[in-house]
Amino acid sequence: MGVLSRMSYVVRSKINAVLNRAEDPSETLDYSYEQMRDELQEVKQGIADLTTQKKRLEMQKRRLEENVEKHNEQARQAVEQDREDLARRALEKKKQKMNQIEDLEGQIASLQNTQDNLVEKKDELQNRIEEFRTKKESMKARYEAAEAQTRVSEAMTGAGDEMEDVGRAIERAEERTEDMEARSEAMDELQESGVFEDALSDKDSLDRELEEVRTSGEVDAELETLKTEMGKGSSDSGGDSEAEPADLDAELETEVETESGDEDIEAELEELKDDDESN
């Protein structure tokens, strides 16, 4: 075997191996089945075309037969009128039509034989297709069962390529998760230590603390004004009144901590108002 022959053999072997790995028996069987059905359809179309041609010849034969009767009647009428020349011409046309009819009958008989043969082959092909379909479904079921069993075995042993990819994906996910957790803890630590300032604000920590103190003072002043307007200032309050603001402050602080909203505050104030009216 020469060098070129060996190289050609090796290349064909490689290509054949690749095709064998890529080939899906189920798809191959389905494709073969569809090809056979296409052939059956072509045979049926051929039978239909042949039958159509035969019907045309039969129609032409009937028209010729009608002409034969017509020419025969013309010949009788000519003889009755003593016109032998016309009778002869009518009989000659009759003879021509009869010869044409004879030719048509031969063609029709030939087409009928061909049609019968095609119908017989069509029935045989259709039976083969049905047998192939039964075998195809059986082979597909066996292949799918074997494939499922192989996948389960590879999954159980971890020998499959997919399981290897899954193992690598899990390792990458674990590494990624650990990195994210470490980064999140680092960000929390830096945020608590005040290293990072608010990215959406141009104020430093000192400005924010001063603003909180100013806001708290404004709220306290507004609260004192409200208490004075309602006649519940510090000068009018007795021993029991000192406890009520403390309780109210505690309730307000609890509501703020639980983020219940303005509706909860209004509900509490409404209850206090009802208690005052009932007293």
Buried (B, 14 or more C-beta within 10 A) or exposed (E): EEEEEEEEEEEEEEEEEEEEEEEEBBEEBEEEBEEBBEEBEEBBEBBEEBBEBBEEBBEBBEEBBEBBEBBBEBBEEBBEEEBEEBBEBBBEBBEBBBEBBEEBEEBBEEBBEBBEEBBEBBEEBBEEBEEBBEEBEEBBEEBEEEEEEEEEEBEEEEEBEEBEEEEEEEEEEEEEEEEEEEEEEEEEEEEEEEEEBEEEEEEEEEEEEEEEEEEEEEEEEEBEEEBEEEEBEEEEBEEEBEEEBEEBEEBBEEBEEEEEEEEBBEEBEEEBEEEEEEE
